[in-house]
Structure formats: structure tokens, C-alpha cells
Amino acid sequence: MASVIKGLLNEHLGDLMRMNKRNQLGQLLNFFMVIGSALMLWKGLILYTGSESPIVVVL
């Protein structure tokens, strides 16, 4: 299992290294936009519900 994950990671890093700088920057900005959107949604739910933990996951 670990070798499969390592292989996929190496493949994706290789793809990233073959991109030019503009595409790399675009990928980085897209990543931060996804993270920022998730954080804004989380903070919005905190304000809307008035709770520190608006979403509870039960396993």
C-alpha cells in the first residue's frame, strides 16, 4: 500500500516539476483557494450556528 502511494506521489510531483512557472503558480493558487473557501465556509457555519464546532462527525 505504501509503495502505491509513494508511486502516485512521485508521479504527481514529476508532473508538477515538468510544468512551467506560470502553471505551477496557477496550481498553487488553486490549492490555496480551495483551502481558503473551506475555512470561510467553516467560519461562516461557526457564526451562523453560534457553536465552536458546527459539524460533528460520528463514526
C-alpha beads as a LAMMPS data file, in Angstrom:
LAMMPS data file: protein, C-alpha beads

59 atoms
58 bonds

1 atom types
1 bond types

-500.0 500.0 xlo xhi
-500.0 500.0 ylo yhi
-500.0 500.0 zlo zhi

Masses

1 110.0

Atoms # bond

1 1 1 0.000 0.000 0.000
2 1 1 2.775 2.441 0.914
3 1 1 4.600 1.731 -2.341
4 1 1 1.449 2.538 -4.330
5 1 1 1.035 5.852 -2.508
6 1 1 4.725 6.639 -2.956
7 1 1 4.469 5.877 -6.680
8 1 1 1.431 8.125 -7.113
9 1 1 3.108 10.923 -5.177
10 1 1 6.256 10.669 -7.307
11 1 1 4.140 10.706 -10.469
12 1 1 2.263 13.851 -9.423
13 1 1 5.435 15.600 -8.280
14 1 1 7.037 14.743 -11.616
15 1 1 4.075 16.278 -13.444
16 1 1 4.345 19.389 -11.289
17 1 1 8.079 19.742 -11.978
18 1 1 7.508 19.466 -15.750
19 1 1 5.093 22.426 -15.695
20 1 1 6.307 25.919 -16.431
21 1 1 6.364 28.515 -13.655
22 1 1 3.042 30.090 -14.641
23 1 1 1.202 26.759 -14.471
24 1 1 2.885 25.920 -11.154
25 1 1 1.726 29.248 -9.733
26 1 1 -1.788 28.585 -11.026
27 1 1 -1.859 25.185 -9.336
28 1 1 -0.629 26.704 -6.076
29 1 1 -3.245 29.467 -6.202
30 1 1 -5.998 26.929 -6.919
31 1 1 -4.887 24.866 -3.922
32 1 1 -4.975 27.887 -1.611
33 1 1 -8.377 28.931 -2.995
34 1 1 -9.808 25.523 -2.062
35 1 1 -8.305 25.728 1.439
36 1 1 -9.474 29.334 1.865
37 1 1 -13.001 28.508 0.693
38 1 1 -13.243 25.626 3.156
39 1 1 -12.059 27.853 6.011
40 1 1 -14.517 30.611 5.096
41 1 1 -17.360 28.090 4.964
42 1 1 -16.312 26.693 8.356
43 1 1 -16.119 30.163 9.937
44 1 1 -19.473 31.080 8.400
45 1 1 -21.041 27.983 9.924
46 1 1 -19.498 28.887 13.291
47 1 1 -21.074 32.347 13.121
48 1 1 -24.426 31.040 11.865
49 1 1 -24.784 28.259 14.446
50 1 1 -23.083 30.057 17.337
51 1 1 -21.090 26.925 18.074
52 1 1 -17.332 26.316 18.071
53 1 1 -17.844 23.022 16.288
54 1 1 -20.809 23.340 13.894
55 1 1 -20.239 19.963 12.238
56 1 1 -19.909 16.773 14.259
57 1 1 -18.766 13.568 12.589
58 1 1 -19.956 10.377 14.265
59 1 1 -18.101 7.226 13.348

Bonds

1 1 1 2
2 1 2 3
3 1 3 4
4 1 4 5
5 1 5 6
6 1 6 7
7 1 7 8
8 1 8 9
9 1 9 10
10 1 10 11
11 1 11 12
12 1 12 13
13 1 13 14
14 1 14 15
15 1 15 16
16 1 16 17
17 1 17 18
18 1 18 19
19 1 19 20
20 1 20 21
21 1 21 22
22 1 22 23
23 1 23 24
24 1 24 25
25 1 25 26
26 1 26 27
27 1 27 28
28 1 28 29
29 1 29 30
30 1 30 31
31 1 31 32
32 1 32 33
33 1 33 34
34 1 34 35
35 1 35 36
36 1 36 37
37 1 37 38
38 1 38 39
39 1 39 40
40 1 40 41
41 1 41 42
42 1 42 43
43 1 43 44
44 1 44 45
45 1 45 46
46 1 46 47
47 1 47 48
48 1 48 49
49 1 49 50
50 1 50 51
51 1 51 52
52 1 52 53
53 1 53 54
54 1 54 55
55 1 55 56
56 1 56 57
57 1 57 58
58 1 58 59
